[in-house]
Amino acid sequence: MRRKDAVSIAFWSGASLVMLIFGTFFLCIKSSDNDNDYPELVTSINILRLTLVIIYIIFCTACAIKVFLKYGVNYLYIFELDPNTKMTSD
């Protein structure tokens, strides 16, 4: 694996982990009197969910490519990509 790829993987893995931890934290915050003490957090949950969905889609695409490579499926044709491009699960 190239160093450039390893740095990119480490960065995005760390960013995904931080988003997951913050998302879990913000979703678990409850007020004692069921009053919205943090309206900024409540309004940002929708953006956080969208970000987590995008990360989930990218993760699932990488898992699908890994499986396709294992079984020899022409995933470039399925994803309608240029056959000259190299796309791996990393």
N, C-alpha and C positions, 0 to 999 in steps of 0.2 A: 504494500500500500504506500502510495506517495505521501510525503510529509504534508503537502498542501491539502490532500484529502483528509488526512487524520486531523488536521487543525480545524477544517470545516466541520467534520463530524463531531469533534469535541465541542465546538462552539454551539452548534445547533442542538446537540444533546443537552448541554448545560442550560441553554435558553429554554428548552422544552421542559426540563425538570423544574426550573425556577417558576415558569408559568403554571405548572401543575401544582406546585406547593402553594404559591400565592392564591391560585384559584380555589384550592381546597380550603385554605385559611379563610378567604373572603366568603365562601359559601357557607362556612360553619359559624360565622359571627351571628349571634342572636342577642337581641336586647332583652333585658329582664322584664320590661313592661310591654313588650311587643310594639314598641314605638320605634319609628325609624330615626335612630340617633345619628346614623351615618348616611344621609341621602346621597352623598357622592359615591359611596360604595354600592348602594343599591342601583344607581343608574349605570355604574360601570360593569355590573355583572353581565349584562347583555353583550358588551364588547368582549369581555373575558370568555364568555361561552363561544362567541364566534371565533376567537383566536384558538381556543382549544379544539374546536371542530376542524379548523384548517390544519392544525398540527396532527390531529387524528387522521385526516384524509391523506396527508403526506406519509405518515407512518404506515397506513394500510397499503398505499401504493408501493412503498418499499418492500413490504412483506409479500405482496403479490408478485413483484418482480423477482424476488428471491425464489419463490416457488416456481415461477415460470422458467427461471434459469436452471433450476434443479431438474425439471422434467423436460427441458428442451422445447418449450413453447415459444413461438415467434411473437413475443410481446411487443416488438416494434410495430408489427402489423396491427395488433389489437389496439394499441394506443395511438395509431395513425401517426407515427413519427417517421422522420427521415431515416431510411435504413443505414445511412452513412454515419449517424450519430451513435455514440457509445453511452448507454444509460445503464447504470448498475444500481443495485439496491443501496449502495453506500451514498 
